[in-house]
Amino acid sequence: MGFRKISLFLLRVSIGWMFLYAGITKVLDPTWTSAGYLNNAKTFVSFYQWLASPGIVVWVDLINQWGLALLGISLIVGIFVRYSALLGVLLMALYYIPVLSFPYVGTHSFLIDEHVIYIFALLVLRFSDTGRS
């Protein structure tokens, strides 16, 4: 196994662990909700506030919690990596957009924050031969 394959394997498993841990900690915390994050959106405010509305946020939370956990499992195990990577890109974009106050992202970033880095790393996994599908 060459350095390229080992590097892709380590990237896939480490990002997978990050997603799995983020998802499981949300699943196990009965008080966790995405409402605060969504209600503080700086971009597409009305869309994100709609997602935070009482009838919708329950589903948003469920999809977020289990989406993160299943995405992590997929990447760690190496099954459906290409599909999971694309769903991860979408999820990271949905996390990035509400904190974007162009050209600043949050309080410590200019255009690029960790969500953008995750997007690029997931795109590397999507277009490489890592995993089994």
TAPEQUI-V572073 format. One record per pair of residues at least 6 apart in sequence whose C-alpha atoms are under 8 Angstrom apart, sorted by the first residue. I is the first residue (numbers start at 0). GAP is how many residues later the second one is. Records with the same first field share a line. If there is no record, write none. Layout:
BEGIN
I=GAP  GAP
END
This chain:
BEGIN
4=125
7=117  122
8=121  122
10=110
11=63  64  66  113  118
12=62  63  64
13=62
14=57  60
15=55  56  57  58  59  60
16=55  56  59
17=54
18=49  50  52  53
19=48  49  50  51  52  53
20=48  51
21=43  46  47
22=41  42  43  44  45  46
23=41  42  44  45
25=6  39
26=38  39
32=24  28
33=18  23  26  27
34=17  18  22
35=16
37=10  11  13  14  60
38=6  9  10  13
39=58  59
40=7  8  56  57  58
41=56  57  58  59
42=54  55  56  57  58
43=53  54
44=53
47=50
49=6
50=6  9
51=8
70=13  14  16  17
73=6  7  10
74=6  9  56
76=54
77=52  53  54  55
78=52  53  54
79=51  52  53
80=44  45  49  50  51  52
81=43  44  45  51
82=43
84=37  38  40  41
85=36  37  40
87=31  34
88=29  30  33  34
91=23  24  26  27
92=22  23  26
94=20
95=9  17  19  20
98=6  7
99=6  11
101=9
102=7  8
103=6  7
104=6  7  8
END
